[in-house]
Amino acid sequence: MERVSGSLTRPHPGAPPPSRTPLGPRRQSRLKRVGRFGARHGLSVPAFGWTALFFIAPLVILVVYSFGQINFFTLQLHWGWTTENYSQIGQSLYRDAIARSLGLSFAATGSCLVVGYPLAYWISRQPPRRQRLWLLVLIIPFWSSFLVRTYAIGSLLANGGPLESALHTTGLLSGPLNVQYSSLAVGIGIVYSYLPLMVLPLYVALERLDPLLDQSASDLGARPWRVFWRVRLPLSAPGIIAGCILVGIPASGEYVIPTILGGGKTLMYGNLVSTQFLEVGNFPFGSALAVTLMAGVTVFALVARRFSRSAEEIT
């Protein structure tokens, strides 16, 4: 060793490097596991934290509130852990609203499927450039505000509006239209708002089908309806299931469309939850309604996912 500036030393150029203390096998194994965990799951930590903070935590709070009670005189919450809030959902007022919501949701989903399937099939059989053009036309309404589009549909369906004038001109209607502020108006608004969510997954499922399948089935003697029922429909089942999930789940808890197009006359599940939280102030019962809706939606999504996997295995 060569002495430099008092007590500081430096190794001789020909001296061997200082030895390091070897790590034990347990510590080496622990470091390897930490490295593998960080490599696999490190990037998911921000997403998991965001989900835990803004989804899981509010959901847990909602579930806890659903088992509480409120004193309407003092507006004080009491944590008695009772199931009375869930038993009240079976009352006629709430039962009718739930049945109305499910009925409109199923009807709107079925209407979107009936209207969207031919449209998606037609777009999938266009040349690539025209496909992109029509998909752009389909998505353009999403560029405007959801409220603006809903109010526009209300103006279209109003008495004396453009639709009534067009029906009078063609002779299909002689009196007032009387569609606004009704269940029919709510259904039309849901179909208009969620139709692109049905068409897009249907287009993806139909676009990948080989057109020669229809031609081969026709050459084997199958009629057009049989070709559709036995070939095209089963192969496009994953798109149908995905579209029904995307339309049916938000439609079942719709709040804005019934409020604007229903005029407060068509009470749906979303309106019940909003009334309990914002007007009545019964947070426990509103939480019970919301938890029940989420449970039903979750069951529907799991069942639909199972059917979707079965359909994908067949295709």
C-alpha positions in Angstrom: 0.0 0.0 0.0 1.2 3.5 -0.7 0.6 6.3 1.7 -1.1 9.4 0.4 -1.9 12.7 2.3 -1.6 11.5 5.8 -4.0 8.7 6.8 -5.6 8.2 3.3 -4.3 5.2 1.4 -4.8 3.7 -2.0 -4.0 0.2 -3.2 -0.9 -0.5 -5.2 -1.6 -0.9 -9.0 -0.5 -4.5 -8.8 -2.3 -5.4 -5.6 -5.5 -7.7 -5.8 -8.9 -6.1 -5.3 -10.3 -6.2 -1.8 -12.5 -9.2 -1.1 -16.3 -8.9 -0.4 -18.2 -10.8 2.2 -20.2 -13.5 0.3 -24.0 -13.5 0.8 -25.7 -16.5 2.5 -27.9 -18.8 0.4 -31.1 -17.6 2.2 -30.3 -13.9 1.5 -29.5 -14.7 -2.1 -32.8 -16.6 -2.5 -34.7 -13.7 -0.9 -33.1 -11.2 -3.2 -33.9 -13.3 -6.2 -37.6 -13.6 -5.1 -37.8 -9.8 -4.6 -36.3 -9.2 -8.0 -38.7 -11.6 -9.7 -41.7 -10.0 -7.9 -40.6 -6.5 -8.9 -40.1 -7.5 -12.5 -43.5 -9.2 -12.7 -45.7 -7.0 -10.6 -43.9 -3.7 -10.2 -45.8 -2.0 -13.1 -49.1 -3.1 -11.7 -48.6 -1.3 -8.4 -49.9 2.1 -9.5 -53.0 0.5 -11.2 -53.7 -1.6 -8.1 -53.4 1.4 -5.9 -55.7 3.5 -8.0 -58.3 0.7 -8.1 -58.0 0.1 -4.4 -58.4 3.8 -3.6 -61.2 4.8 -6.0 -63.1 1.5 -6.5 -62.5 -1.0 -3.7 -62.6 1.5 -0.8 -65.8 3.2 -1.9 -67.4 -0.2 -2.5 -66.5 -1.4 1.0 -67.9 1.8 2.5 -71.1 1.3 0.5 -71.5 -2.3 1.8 -70.9 -1.1 5.4 -73.5 1.7 5.1 -76.0 -0.8 3.7 -76.2 -2.6 7.1 -76.7 0.6 9.1 -79.8 2.5 10.2 -80.7 6.2 10.2 -82.8 8.3 12.5 -84.9 10.6 10.3 -85.4 13.1 13.2 -81.7 13.5 14.0 -80.2 12.2 10.8 -77.8 10.2 12.8 -76.5 6.9 11.6 -76.5 3.8 13.8 -74.5 0.7 13.1 -76.9 -2.0 14.2 -75.8 -4.3 11.4 -79.3 -5.1 10.4 -80.6 -6.5 7.1 -83.8 -4.5 7.3 -82.6 -2.3 4.4 -82.4 -5.3 2.1 -85.8 -6.6 3.2 -87.4 -3.2 2.2 -86.4 -3.7 -1.4 -89.2 -6.3 -1.8 -91.9 -3.7 -1.2 -94.2 -3.0 -4.2 -92.8 0.5 -5.0 -89.2 -0.7 -5.3 -90.2 -4.1 -6.8 -92.1 -2.3 -9.6 -89.2 0.0 -10.3 -86.8 -3.0 -10.4 -89.1 -4.9 -12.8 -89.4 -1.8 -15.0 -85.7 -1.3 -15.1 -85.0 -4.9 -16.0 -87.8 -4.9 -18.7 -86.5 -1.7 -20.3 -83.0 -3.0 -20.1 -83.8 -6.3 -21.8 -86.0 -4.6 -24.4 -83.3 -2.0 -25.2 -80.6 -4.6 -25.4 -82.7 -6.8 -27.7 -83.5 -3.8 -29.9 -79.9 -2.8 -30.1 -79.1 -6.4 -31.2 -81.8 -6.5 -33.8 -80.8 -3.1 -35.3 -77.0 -3.5 -34.8 -76.5 -7.0 -36.2 -77.4 -6.2 -39.8 -75.5 -2.9 -39.6 -72.4 -4.6 -38.2 -72.6 -7.3 -40.9 -73.0 -4.7 -43.7 -70.0 -2.7 -42.4 -67.9 -5.9 -42.1 -68.5 -6.7 -45.8 -67.4 -3.3 -47.1 -63.9 -2.6 -48.5 -61.4 -1.7 -45.7 -61.4 2.0 -46.5 -65.2 2.1 -46.4 -65.2 0.1 -43.1 -63.1 2.7 -41.5 -65.3 5.5 -42.8 -68.5 3.9 -41.5 -66.9 3.1 -38.1 -65.9 6.7 -37.8 -69.5 7.8 -38.6 -70.7 5.4 -36.0 -68.4 6.8 -33.3 -68.9 10.5 -34.1 -71.9 10.9 -31.7 -69.6 10.0 -28.8 -67.7 13.1 -29.5 -70.6 15.2 -28.2 -71.9 15.4 -24.6 -74.1 12.6 -23.4 -76.5 15.2 -22.0 -76.7 17.2 -25.3 -77.5 14.0 -27.2 -80.2 13.0 -24.7 -81.8 16.5 -24.9 -81.7 16.3 -28.7 -83.6 13.0 -28.6 -86.1 14.7 -26.3 -86.6 17.6 -28.8 -87.0 15.1 -31.6 -89.7 13.1 -29.9 -91.6 16.1 -28.5 -95.1 17.0 -29.8 -94.7 19.4 -32.7 -91.1 18.2 -33.2 -89.3 17.1 -36.4 -90.5 13.4 -36.0 -94.1 14.4 -35.6 -93.9 16.7 -38.6 -92.3 14.1 -40.7 -95.0 11.5 -39.8 -97.8 14.0 -40.6 -96.1 14.8 -44.0 -96.0 11.1 -44.9 -99.6 10.5 -43.7 -98.5 7.9 -41.1 -99.8 10.0 -38.2 -102.8 12.3 -37.9 -102.8 13.4 -34.3 -100.2 14.2 -31.7 -97.2 11.9 -31.3 -97.4 11.7 -27.4 -94.2 9.8 -27.0 -92.2 12.3 -24.9 -92.1 11.6 -21.1 -93.1 7.9 -21.5 -91.4 4.5 -21.1 -91.2 4.3 -24.9 -89.2 7.5 -25.0 -86.8 6.2 -22.4 -86.4 3.0 -24.4 -85.7 4.9 -27.6 -83.1 7.1 -25.8 -81.3 4.0 -24.4 -81.2 2.3 -27.8 -79.9 5.5 -29.5 -77.2 6.1 -26.8 -75.9 2.5 -26.5 -76.3 1.3 -30.1 -72.6 1.8 -31.0 -71.6 -0.3 -28.0 -73.5 -3.2 -29.6 -72.3 -2.6 -33.2 -68.6 -2.5 -32.4 -68.1 -5.9 -30.8 -70.5 -7.4 -33.4 -68.4 -5.9 -36.2 -65.2 -7.4 -34.7 -66.8 -10.8 -34.5 -68.3 -10.7 -38.0 -65.3 -9.1 -39.7 -63.1 -12.0 -39.0 -65.5 -14.6 -40.5 -64.4 -15.9 -43.9 -67.1 -15.0 -46.6 -66.4 -18.4 -48.2 -68.2 -20.1 -45.2 -71.5 -18.7 -46.4 -70.7 -19.7 -50.0 -69.7 -23.2 -49.0 -72.9 -23.7 -47.0 -75.0 -22.4 -49.9 -73.2 -24.8 -52.3 -74.1 -27.7 -50.0 -77.8 -26.8 -50.3 -78.4 -24.6 -47.3 -80.9 -21.8 -47.7 -79.9 -18.3 -46.6 -81.9 -18.4 -43.3 -80.3 -21.8 -42.5 -76.8 -20.4 -43.3 -77.4 -17.5 -40.9 -78.8 -19.8 -38.2 -76.3 -22.6 -38.4 -73.1 -20.9 -39.5 -73.0 -17.1 -39.1 -74.9 -16.7 -35.8 -72.9 -19.4 -33.8 -69.6 -18.0 -35.1 -70.6 -14.4 -34.1 -71.8 -15.5 -30.6 -68.8 -13.9 -28.7 -69.6 -10.5 -30.3 -73.3 -10.9 -29.4 -72.5 -11.7 -25.8 -70.0 -8.9 -25.5 -72.5 -6.4 -27.0 -75.2 -7.5 -24.6 -72.9 -7.0 -21.7 -71.9 -3.5 -22.8 -75.5 -2.4 -23.4 -77.4 -4.4 -20.7 -75.3 -3.5 -17.7 -75.3 0.3 -18.0 -78.9 0.3 -19.2 -80.1 -1.5 -16.1 -78.9 1.3 -13.8 -79.5 4.2 -16.2 -80.3 7.5 -14.4 -79.9 10.4 -16.9 -82.1 9.1 -19.7 -85.2 8.3 -17.5 -84.8 11.7 -15.8 -84.7 13.7 -19.0 -86.9 11.6 -21.4 -89.1 10.2 -18.8 -89.9 13.5 -17.1 -89.9 11.8 -13.7 -92.8 9.6 -14.7 -90.7 6.6 -15.6 -89.0 5.6 -12.3 -86.1 3.3 -12.8 -83.5 1.7 -10.5 -81.0 4.5 -10.9 -83.6 7.1 -10.0 -84.4 5.1 -6.8 -80.8 5.1 -5.7 -80.4 8.8 -6.5 -83.6 9.7 -4.6 -82.5 7.9 -1.5 -79.1 9.6 -1.4 -79.9 13.2 -2.6 -83.5 13.8 -1.6 -84.5 11.5 1.3 -81.0 11.3 2.8 -81.4 7.6 3.7 -77.9 6.5 3.0 -78.2 3.0 4.4 -81.2 2.1 2.2 -79.6 3.8 -0.9 -76.5 1.8 -0.3 -78.5 -1.4 0.0 -80.2 -0.6 -3.4 -76.8 0.1 -5.0 -75.2 -3.1 -3.6 -78.2 -5.2 -4.8 -77.9 -3.7 -8.3 -74.1 -4.4 -8.3 -74.6 -7.9 -7.1 -77.2 -8.6 -9.9 -74.9 -7.0 -12.5 -72.0 -9.1 -11.3 -73.9 -12.3 -11.6 -75.1 -11.4 -15.1 -71.5 -10.6 -16.2 -70.1 -13.9 -14.8 -72.9 -15.9 -16.5 -72.3 -14.0 -19.8 -68.6 -14.5 -19.5 -69.1 -18.3 -19.1 -71.3 -18.4 -22.2 -68.7 -16.3 -24.0 -65.9 -18.7 -23.2 -68.1 -21.6 -24.4 -68.8 -19.8 -27.6 -65.1 -19.0 -28.2 -64.2 -22.7 -27.7 -66.8 -23.7 -30.3 -65.5 -21.2 -32.8 
